[in-house]
Amino acid sequence: MGWKKRTAVAIVLIQFVPYGKNHTNPPVVAEPRWDSPQTRELFMRACGDCHSNETKWPWYSHIAPISWLVTYDVKEGREHFNVSMWGDQRKNRGDEAAEELREGEMPPLVYRIAHPEARLSEAEKKRLTEGLVRTFGEKKEEHD
């Protein structure tokens, strides 16, 4: 069997791996008190797929191995910060949100490439950053 045929067989077989197939969103338990509807809209547009229980699962999130990466990223994002689980102190790192956005760490480049709606203009980024600070506060510097 040639390498092309082996590759095709492998691609078909990995579709049967059960990880990355469950695309049901857990219920929204509670949300923060957003400073404005605009902040919430910008957040959900740029961050909500990974940091809420309102993930929109694109077509490619159903095809392995991409589905594995998308599922992992959503799981990790929700574990670090989830606006749909507000009140659960383990998931309330809102004070870091503005800093991560300001520093360009969020949303990640690979996410912005695949999701043009998450590419915020400078004005939108500024409004979202300011709204996140008003909603969640600023991260306090830790001293020794």
HUVENFEN-V488876 format. One record per residue. N is the residue number from 1. PSI is psi in degrees with one decimal (* if undefined). Layout:
n=N psi=PSI
n=N psi=PSI
This chain:
n=1 psi=130.0
n=2 psi=167.6
n=3 psi=-32.6
n=4 psi=-42.4
n=5 psi=-40.1
n=6 psi=-40.2
n=7 psi=-44.7
n=8 psi=-42.8
n=9 psi=-43.6
n=10 psi=-42.3
n=11 psi=-41.9
n=12 psi=-45.9
n=13 psi=-38.9
n=14 psi=-15.6
n=15 psi=-18.8
n=16 psi=-2.8
n=17 psi=127.5
n=18 psi=-19.0
n=19 psi=138.9
n=20 psi=9.9
n=21 psi=-21.1
n=22 psi=104.0
n=23 psi=37.2
n=24 psi=138.5
n=25 psi=134.2
n=26 psi=162.2
n=27 psi=154.4
n=28 psi=118.3
n=29 psi=-52.8
n=30 psi=148.5
n=31 psi=159.2
n=32 psi=166.6
n=33 psi=95.2
n=34 psi=146.9
n=35 psi=-25.3
n=36 psi=157.2
n=37 psi=-31.8
n=38 psi=-41.0
n=39 psi=-45.6
n=40 psi=-44.2
n=41 psi=-45.9
n=42 psi=-41.4
n=43 psi=-48.5
n=44 psi=-34.8
n=45 psi=-42.4
n=46 psi=-24.2
n=47 psi=-20.4
n=48 psi=-27.7
n=49 psi=-33.0
n=50 psi=-20.1
n=51 psi=30.2
n=52 psi=175.5
n=53 psi=22.3
n=54 psi=41.6
n=55 psi=134.3
n=56 psi=115.6
n=57 psi=108.1
n=58 psi=165.0
n=59 psi=-39.3
n=60 psi=-12.3
n=61 psi=1.4
n=62 psi=0.1
n=63 psi=118.0
n=64 psi=146.0
n=65 psi=-2.7
n=66 psi=-38.1
n=67 psi=-33.9
n=68 psi=-44.1
n=69 psi=-44.2
n=70 psi=-45.9
n=71 psi=-43.2
n=72 psi=-45.9
n=73 psi=-42.6
n=74 psi=-44.1
n=75 psi=-47.8
n=76 psi=-44.6
n=77 psi=-45.0
n=78 psi=-35.7
n=79 psi=-34.4
n=80 psi=-34.1
n=81 psi=117.7
n=82 psi=109.4
n=83 psi=-10.7
n=84 psi=-5.0
n=85 psi=36.1
n=86 psi=133.5
n=87 psi=-22.2
n=88 psi=104.3
n=89 psi=-24.5
n=90 psi=-20.9
n=91 psi=10.9
n=92 psi=66.2
n=93 psi=41.1
n=94 psi=-29.7
n=95 psi=-15.0
n=96 psi=-13.6
n=97 psi=-47.8
n=98 psi=-41.1
n=99 psi=-44.1
n=100 psi=-39.9
n=101 psi=-46.0
n=102 psi=-40.4
n=103 psi=-1.4
n=104 psi=10.5
n=105 psi=-26.3
n=106 psi=145.4
n=107 psi=152.1
n=108 psi=152.3
n=109 psi=-46.0
n=110 psi=-34.3
n=111 psi=-44.3
n=112 psi=-34.8
n=113 psi=-44.7
n=114 psi=-16.1
n=115 psi=85.2
n=116 psi=-28.1
n=117 psi=-19.9
n=118 psi=-7.1
n=119 psi=99.1
n=120 psi=142.5
n=121 psi=166.7
n=122 psi=-39.4
n=123 psi=-42.4
n=124 psi=-41.3
n=125 psi=-42.6
n=126 psi=-45.9
n=127 psi=-42.0
n=128 psi=-44.7
n=129 psi=-47.9
n=130 psi=-40.9
n=131 psi=-36.8
n=132 psi=-39.4
n=133 psi=-44.1
n=134 psi=-32.9
n=135 psi=-45.5
n=136 psi=-15.5
n=137 psi=179.3
n=138 psi=150.6
n=139 psi=130.4
n=140 psi=136.0
n=141 psi=134.2
n=142 psi=131.6
n=143 psi=153.5
n=144 psi=*
